[in-house]
Amino acid sequence: ASLFLQQGYELYIIDQTFRGRSAWQPAAGATKPSTYSAEIIQQRFTTVQNYMLWPQAVNHTQWPGNGLMGDPYFDTFYSSNVQFINNATY
C-alpha cells in the first residue's frame, strides 16, 4: 500500500464488515473472532509452493524473503494480521 501511495495512486483498504483495525469488541450475534496460525499463513500465503494445496501453487514464487517463520518479511506480514469473524453471513 505504501508503494502505491508514494507513486501518487489513490488507495482504499477494505475491511470486512465489523472487522476494522480496532481491538475485538463482542457484539450480539458475533462469534469469537478467529486468527490464522503462522503455519496457515505459510501454507496459504508465503510458501504455498512447498505445500501444493492447488496445482498452480508451484508458480507462487514472488514472496520476498524465504516466507518462513523467523524471516523478517514473514514476521512483519504475520504481525499485520488482525482477528476476523469466521462467518460469511454475519
C-alpha positions as CSV (number, residue, x, y, z in Angstrom):
1,A,0.0,0.0,0.0
2,S,2.8,2.4,0.9
3,L,4.4,2.0,-2.5
4,F,1.2,2.9,-4.4
5,L,0.7,5.9,-2.2
6,Q,4.3,7.0,-2.8
7,Q,3.7,6.8,-6.5
8,G,0.6,9.0,-6.2
9,Y,-2.1,6.4,-6.5
10,E,-5.4,6.8,-4.6
11,L,-5.7,3.8,-2.3
12,Y,-8.6,2.3,-0.5
13,I,-8.1,-0.5,2.0
14,I,-11.2,-2.5,2.5
15,D,-12.1,-4.5,5.7
16,Q,-14.8,-7.0,6.3
17,T,-17.9,-5.6,7.9
18,F,-17.5,-5.3,11.7
19,R,-13.7,-6.1,11.4
20,G,-11.9,-2.8,11.3
21,R,-8.5,-2.4,12.8
22,S,-9.5,-1.9,16.4
23,A,-9.3,-4.4,19.2
24,W,-12.1,-7.0,19.3
25,Q,-15.3,-6.0,21.0
26,P,-18.0,-8.7,21.3
27,A,-21.4,-7.9,19.7
28,A,-24.7,-9.5,19.5
29,G,-24.6,-12.4,17.0
30,A,-20.9,-12.3,16.5
31,T,-18.9,-15.4,17.3
32,K,-15.5,-15.4,18.9
33,P,-13.0,-13.9,16.4
34,S,-10.5,-16.1,14.6
35,T,-6.9,-15.7,13.7
36,Y,-4.7,-17.6,11.3
37,S,-1.8,-19.5,12.8
38,A,1.7,-18.9,11.5
39,E,1.6,-22.4,9.9
40,I,-1.6,-21.5,7.9
41,I,-0.1,-18.2,6.8
42,Q,2.9,-20.2,5.4
43,Q,0.7,-22.8,3.7
44,R,-1.8,-20.3,2.1
45,F,0.2,-17.1,1.5
46,T,4.0,-17.2,1.8
47,T,5.3,-20.7,0.9
48,V,2.4,-22.2,-0.9
49,Q,4.9,-23.9,-3.4
50,N,6.1,-26.1,-0.5
51,Y,2.6,-27.4,0.3
52,M,1.0,-27.8,-3.2
53,L,-2.6,-27.2,-1.9
54,W,-3.6,-26.5,-5.5
55,P,-1.9,-27.3,-8.9
56,Q,-0.6,-23.8,-9.6
57,A,1.0,-23.4,-6.2
58,V,4.4,-24.3,-7.7
59,N,4.2,-21.0,-9.6
60,H,3.8,-18.9,-6.4
61,T,7.4,-17.6,-6.0
62,Q,7.0,-13.9,-5.7
63,W,7.1,-13.6,-1.9
64,P,10.1,-11.6,-0.6
65,G,12.5,-13.5,1.7
66,N,12.0,-17.2,2.4
67,G,8.4,-16.9,3.6
68,L,9.1,-18.9,6.7
69,M,8.5,-18.0,10.4
70,G,11.5,-16.1,11.6
71,D,12.1,-14.3,8.3
72,P,11.7,-10.5,8.8
73,Y,9.2,-10.2,5.9
74,F,7.1,-13.1,7.2
75,D,7.1,-11.8,10.7
76,T,6.1,-8.3,9.6
77,F,3.2,-9.7,7.5
78,Y,2.1,-12.1,10.3
79,S,2.1,-9.2,12.8
80,S,-0.1,-7.2,10.5
81,N,-2.9,-9.8,10.5
82,V,-6.0,-9.0,12.6
83,Q,-8.8,-11.0,14.1
84,F,-11.7,-11.7,11.8
85,I,-15.2,-13.2,12.1
86,N,-15.2,-16.6,10.5
87,N,-18.8,-16.4,9.3
88,A,-19.6,-15.1,5.8
89,T,-23.2,-14.5,6.7
90,Y,-22.6,-12.1,9.6
